């Protein structure tokens, strides 16, 4: 399991360093407003939604490793375009490419499911979250330190170059060290793979799954919406730059590691996944309510509440749906 977690860590390290601490500032520097920032952020998830079933089918047929390698190639290309971008159009293009080929979550969770049992799957998904937490801890901090408080377009572009280098290293690591987890391979057809997009909506009719889909949608709708504008909100509210955003995200990442690496493991011994999901949603509500107060002393409290909420809810939902 360690090798897939290393891949996830490096992948998120490069992704979060560009996305959270510097991308909003880069869009802003090229004249983009808050609406455009959210559109560019949303374009990534939009295209990922429609291609994830396709990559999932391919991984069932050809294995997890080839799709993970494809993910690395796409990230290299996307960050290369971002590094040399001279316009909002190129930034938009880099996010579209990243979204189209991003399969680290779908294939990564499938990899974890392959190598874990029903009994320890929740813990496996928790470690999956820890790898993400580490990436989101160091990535924004690294990106913020490179860009600096008094950032320029050049220093922001340097972050994309570093992310590109990390992706190249990750590609080599996966190619030579990560073993295939899929023991048997399914049949594959393009028609069947794209029909899975329809099946996603069809599955929502199943009473046993519908509540989970609704919860996942609401949780990520709120969390990703805040994530997209958080850097600019900090800039406008406290006059901070990428460096300070990186420090804030360092705290957020450490909080998530504590939640998923330690607190979740302890709570799973006393509570089931449904109970933990309820507690996570409650903490998310209080976290979102505290953010708009613009009180610098309440921001750390709000961030911890949000980290607990997403850190508990996400792995438990993934475990139950699996």
Secondary structure, DSSP 8 states (H G I E B T S, - for coil): -HHHHHHHHHHHHHHHHHIIIIIHHHHHHTT--HHHHHHHHHHHHHHHHHHHHHHHHHHHHH-HHHHHHHHHHHHHHHHHHHHT--SHHHHHHHHHHHHHH--HHHHHHHHHHHHS-TTTHHHHHHHHHHHHHHHHHHHHHHHHHHH-SS--HHHHHHHHHHHHHHHHHHHHHHHHH-----SS-----HHHHHHHHHHHHHHTTSHHHHHHHHHHHHHHHHHHHHHHHHHHHHHHHH---HHHHHHHHHHHHHHHHHIIIIIHHHHTTTS-HHHHHHHHHHHHHHHHHHHTT--HHHHHHHHHHHHHHHHHHHHHHHHHH-
